[in-house]
């Protein structure tokens, strides 16, 4: 858990993903299309990916990818991110952490 906290606290937007997950691809594309440069951890490619995935599950993330943190705070998975986007809360959130300047 401590390692996870260090990973998410250093960058404005952190996405935990898997290359094989279509929803992960959609969420990464959404942020990149906004002009955000998220830090992306591909859990199926990095050392200790399973350990990080377990830590995400302990936080209540189900499914464990994609999972988005903004400003060091857990936002959630694809459903939560899309809900924020549809209710026009996502962009102000990204601006408030310095991930988006427009």
N, C-alpha and C positions, 0 to 999 in steps of 0.2 A: 504493500500500500504506500509506503514512504517513497519508493522508487517511482510509482505512478504519480504521486503528488509533485515530485520534482520535475517529471516529464511535462506535466500540464501547466506548471506555474511559470515556466520560462518564456513561453510564447503566447501571443494574444489568441490564436486559434490553433487547436490541436485536434486532429482527427485520427482515431484508431480505426483501421480498415483491414480488409483482406482483398487481395487482387482478384480472388474468385467470386467476390460478392457484388452482384449488380447494384444493390442499393448503396453500397460503399462508393461505387463509381458515380452514381447519381449525385450523392451528397458532395463528393469531392468536386465534381463538375459545377454544381451550384455555386460553391464558394469561389472557385477559380473564375467563373463567369462574372461574379460580382467584382472581381479585381482583388480579391483577398489572396494572400500567399500563405495558406495554412501549413503548419507542420504536420506531416502525415507519417504515421507509423503503420507499416504493413505487417500485421501480426503473423502472417504466414511466411514472412521473409526474414524477420529479425530474430536475433538470439533472445531467448526468454519470452518469446511471443506468447506461448501457452501460459506462462506465469502472469503476464500482463492481462491476458484474456480472463484468467481466473480472478484477478483483482477487480476487473471491470464487472464481472458477474457478482462479486461480493458487494459492489456498490448498487446492485439492483438492475444493472443493464442487461436486458434480455430482449432481443439477441445481443450478443456482445460486440457486434460490428454492424453498421458503423456506429461509433460513439464520438460525440463532439463535445469539446470543452471550449468555452469562450471566457477569456479573462481568468483562467484557472478554475472556473466553475463548471460543473457538469450541466450540460444542456440536455443531453440524452441522445437518442437514436434518430433514425430517419423521420419517424412520425412527429417527434417533438420539434425537430428542425423545420420540417415542412409546415407545421402548425404556426410556428413563429413567423415564418416567411409569409404565409397566407394572411396572418393578422397584422402584418406590417411591423412586427417587433424585431425582426432579425437584423435588418440594416442599422437601426439605431443602436442595437446592442453591439454590433461590429464597430460602429463609429466610436462608441464610448470606450472601447479597449484599444483604439488606435489601429485596428486592422483594416479600416476603410476610411478614406479621407474625403470622399466626394460628398 
